[in-house]
Amino acid sequence: MVNQLARLGWSSGDEEIFSIEELIAKFDLDRVNKSAAIFDQTKMLWLNAHYIKSEPAEKLAPLLIPFLDDMGYKISDVNWLAKAVKTLQQRSKTLVDMAQAAEFYLKDKISYDPKLAKKFLSADKHGLLILLKDKLSAVNCFDEDNLINALDEIMKEHNLKLKDIAQPLRVALTGSKVSPGIYETMEVLGKDKVIERIEAACMYTEIAAGN
């Protein structure tokens, strides 16, 4: 906000982004335009997005808690939330955006977009989801490196490409085709929740098959 207000009617070449220290050193009333300034909401969002992207996730996590609280989610583990924030920073313009984007991590049950479910959780995806459940259940250390190795093994063993796996898995885990990277998403969700959501998707594919 300080950055935006300082730039209303004042300029320093083509620079848009200033730290407090830089503003103190460079700001000069003689360079303030006397004509009425216009508050640019689009530029404000752009600046806010810049600062969200550049802030440490550990600093943003506590700031996000009140927004999640307003949505009905009580956060007890700020360290876990910081991991989730790290996956969401690049796509968030505001903390409201981030809270909404984080909701799939926090829901007890995922609802599927009907069009996506028809395409990615159809009956023919049942076998793939079973493979994923079995392989991921065997992963002891549920971190990104081990998850990459697990999916690589499935792809090699069954002559599949990541695109064959990623979207059905993403829809099963998030209900959407848009999310952070699939490996980091699984790591943040944790093993229990990942397996639980894949099992729910397996049941959905069984229903789709008419079983």
C-alpha positions in Angstrom: 0.0 0.0 0.0 2.8 2.4 0.8 4.4 1.6 -2.5 1.2 2.4 -4.4 0.5 5.6 -2.5 4.0 6.9 -3.0 3.7 6.4 -6.7 0.5 8.5 -7.0 1.6 11.6 -8.8 5.3 10.8 -8.2 7.8 8.9 -10.4 11.3 7.8 -10.4 12.0 6.9 -14.0 10.4 3.6 -15.0 10.6 2.1 -11.5 7.4 0.9 -10.0 8.5 -1.2 -7.0 10.3 0.4 -4.0 11.2 -0.8 -0.6 10.5 1.6 2.3 14.3 2.3 2.4 14.3 3.2 -1.3 11.4 5.5 -0.9 13.0 7.3 1.9 16.1 7.8 -0.1 14.4 8.8 -3.4 11.1 10.4 -2.7 11.1 14.2 -3.4 8.1 16.5 -3.2 9.5 18.6 -6.0 8.9 15.6 -8.3 5.2 15.2 -7.4 2.8 16.1 -10.2 0.4 18.8 -9.3 -2.5 17.4 -11.4 -5.0 15.0 -9.8 -3.6 11.5 -9.3 -5.6 8.4 -10.4 -5.7 5.4 -8.2 -5.0 2.4 -10.5 -6.7 -0.7 -9.0 -5.1 -3.0 -11.6 -1.7 -1.7 -10.7 -2.5 -2.2 -7.0 -3.3 -5.8 -7.6 -0.1 -6.2 -9.7 1.9 -4.8 -6.8 0.2 -6.9 -4.2 0.8 -10.0 -6.3 4.5 -9.0 -6.5 4.8 -8.8 -2.8 2.9 -12.0 -2.2 5.3 -13.8 -4.6 8.4 -12.4 -3.0 7.5 -12.7 0.7 8.6 -15.9 2.6 5.8 -18.3 3.0 6.4 -18.5 6.7 5.5 -14.8 6.9 2.4 -15.0 4.8 0.9 -18.1 6.6 -0.1 -16.3 9.8 -1.6 -13.4 7.7 -3.7 -16.0 5.8 -5.3 -17.5 8.9 -8.0 -14.9 9.5 -9.2 -15.3 5.9 -9.4 -19.1 6.3 -11.1 -18.7 9.6 -13.8 -16.6 7.9 -14.3 -19.5 5.5 -14.8 -21.9 8.5 -11.4 -23.5 8.5 -9.5 -23.6 11.8 -5.7 -23.8 11.4 -3.7 -25.3 14.2 -0.4 -26.0 12.3 1.1 -22.9 10.9 4.2 -24.8 9.6 1.9 -27.0 7.5 0.1 -23.9 6.3 3.4 -22.3 5.2 4.0 -25.4 3.0 0.6 -24.9 1.4 1.2 -21.2 0.9 4.5 -21.9 -0.9 2.5 -23.8 -3.5 -0.1 -21.0 -4.0 2.0 -17.8 -4.0 2.7 -17.6 -7.7 -1.0 -17.6 -8.7 -2.4 -15.4 -5.9 -2.9 -11.7 -6.3 -4.4 -11.2 -2.8 -4.7 -13.2 0.4 -8.4 -13.6 -0.4 -7.4 -15.3 -3.7 -4.9 -17.5 -1.7 -7.5 -18.5 0.9 -9.9 -19.6 -1.8 -7.2 -21.4 -3.7 -6.2 -23.2 -0.5 -9.7 -24.6 0.2 -9.1 -27.9 -1.6 -6.3 -28.7 0.9 -8.7 -28.2 3.8 -12.0 -29.8 2.7 -13.0 -33.1 4.2 -14.5 -34.2 0.9 -13.8 -33.1 -2.7 -16.6 -32.4 -5.1 -15.9 -32.9 -8.7 -16.7 -30.6 -11.6 -19.2 -32.8 -13.6 -17.5 -32.2 -16.9 -14.1 -33.0 -15.6 -15.3 -36.1 -13.8 -16.9 -37.3 -17.0 -13.6 -37.0 -18.8 -11.0 -37.8 -16.1 -12.9 -40.1 -13.7 -14.7 -42.2 -16.2 -15.0 -45.9 -15.8 -11.9 -46.6 -17.9 -9.8 -44.6 -15.4 -10.6 -47.1 -12.6 -7.6 -49.3 -13.2 -5.2 -46.3 -13.3 -6.6 -45.0 -10.0 -6.1 -48.5 -8.4 -2.5 -48.5 -9.6 -1.9 -45.0 -8.2 -3.5 -46.0 -4.8 -1.4 -49.1 -4.5 1.9 -47.5 -5.6 1.4 -44.4 -3.4 0.3 -46.5 -0.4 3.8 -48.1 -0.5 5.6 -44.8 -0.4 7.0 -44.4 3.2 8.5 -41.0 3.0 5.8 -38.9 1.3 8.0 -36.1 -0.1 8.3 -34.8 -3.6 11.3 -36.8 -4.6 9.8 -40.1 -3.6 6.5 -39.2 -5.2 8.2 -38.4 -8.5 9.9 -41.8 -8.3 6.6 -43.6 -7.6 4.8 -42.1 -10.6 7.9 -42.6 -12.8 7.7 -46.3 -11.9 4.1 -46.5 -12.9 4.8 -44.8 -16.2 7.7 -47.2 -17.0 5.8 -50.3 -16.0 2.7 -49.5 -17.9 4.0 -47.4 -20.8 2.2 -44.3 -19.7 3.1 -40.6 -19.9 2.7 -38.0 -17.1 -0.2 -36.4 -19.0 -2.0 -39.8 -18.8 -1.7 -39.7 -15.0 -1.6 -36.1 -13.9 -5.1 -34.9 -14.8 -7.1 -37.9 -13.5 -5.0 -37.7 -10.3 -5.4 -33.9 -10.1 -9.1 -34.1 -10.4 -9.3 -36.9 -7.8 -7.2 -34.9 -5.4 -8.6 -31.4 -6.0 -11.8 -31.6 -7.9 -10.3 -29.3 -10.5 -7.9 -29.4 -13.5 -6.0 -26.4 -12.1 -3.8 -26.8 -9.1 -0.2 -26.4 -8.0 2.2 -29.0 -9.3 0.9 -32.5 -8.7 3.9 -33.6 -6.7 3.9 -30.7 -4.3 0.1 -30.9 -4.0 0.4 -34.5 -2.8 3.2 -33.7 -0.4 1.2 -30.9 1.2 -2.0 -33.0 1.3 -0.1 -35.8 3.0 -0.3 -39.6 2.5 -3.5 -40.3 4.4 -5.6 -37.6 2.6 -4.1 -38.5 -0.8 -5.0 -42.2 -0.4 -8.4 -41.3 1.0 -9.2 -39.1 -2.0 -8.0 -41.6 -4.6 -10.2 -44.2 -2.9 -13.2 -41.9 -3.2 -12.4 -41.3 -6.9 -12.2 -45.1 -7.4 -15.6 -45.4 -5.9 -16.8 -42.7 -8.3 -15.4 -44.6 -11.3 -17.2 -47.8 -10.1 -20.5 -45.9 -10.1 -19.7 -44.5 -13.5 -19.2 -48.1 -14.7 -22.6 -49.0 -13.3 -21.2 -51.4 -10.6 
